[in-house]
Amino acid sequence: MGGESTTRTAPRSGGKSTSPVGSRTGQRLSGIAVALGIVLFLGGFAWGAVVYRPYTVPTTSMTPTIDAGDRVLAQRVDGDEIRRGDVVVFTDKSWVTNSAVVKRVVAVGGDKVSCCTNGKLTVNGKQIDEAYLKGSVVEDKKIPTVTVPKGRLFLLGDERQGSLDSSAHISDAAQGTVARSAVTARVDSVVWPMKGMLERPTGFETLGAISSPGPLHTIVTLIVVGAVLVLAGGAYGPVAKRMGNRRSRTRTEPVGAR
């Protein structure tokens, strides 16, 4: 009849209908994603809290690697795990301070260390290429040859001229060295400002193995993946509902007057 208007509903297929909030399979998968994401996210933070400690470096003695006020993450390690080139956190009362100190290990027990020949540190007769200094080594830094006692470490600041490090304590009974047992952590990264992982001290590889990076990259990956899974799983319901509403509108088609 002219002027009449009817509504024709598209026939349903023989398969299962989809609810406005998605299929049961989709809902289950989104729930699994959220649960797994929470586990990875919280697990990454828990792992990081167990393995790492935050420190704020108060002085410029580690410039240019670490500036005054930088926030670093240091991996909790045993002193026996420390190797040449590591930037470590330690406490030694003989250095007239009860607070934690951050310096770089340049020699270990049994090594002979001196500075500087042609502006370079010398360990066991080999000149060390310290790329992390970025050209800031001071030519007039003079350290007589010191034989590091077994079980002890010789440490320098990367800012060689003004750092109060082992070179400033050579007249002490231990010739400025620090016991391995005094070390509590090894610095892995500068997190504020975000400078990233410390440069690997490859110049010490000629004297033996250097330390491998800690698990910080893995921990960050777990946290990021966990956050993505939680967000993706949580977004499934609203997205599925919107798509379901859109499909419902397209199934109903107005038919004009005949």
Secondary structure, DSSP 4 states (H G I P E B T S, - for coil): -TT--EEEEPPPPSS----TT--HHHHHHHHHHHHHHHHHHHHHHHHHHHHEEEEE--SSTTTTTS-TT-EEEEEE--GGG--TT-EEEE--GGGS--S-EEEEEEEETT-EEEEEETTEEEETTEEE--GGGTT---TT--EEEEEPPTTEEEEE-SSTTT--SGGGGTTSTTTT-EEGGGEEEEEEEEEETT-EEPPP-GGGGGGS--PPP-THHHHHHHHHHHHHHHHHHHHHHHHHHHHHHHHHHHHEEEE---
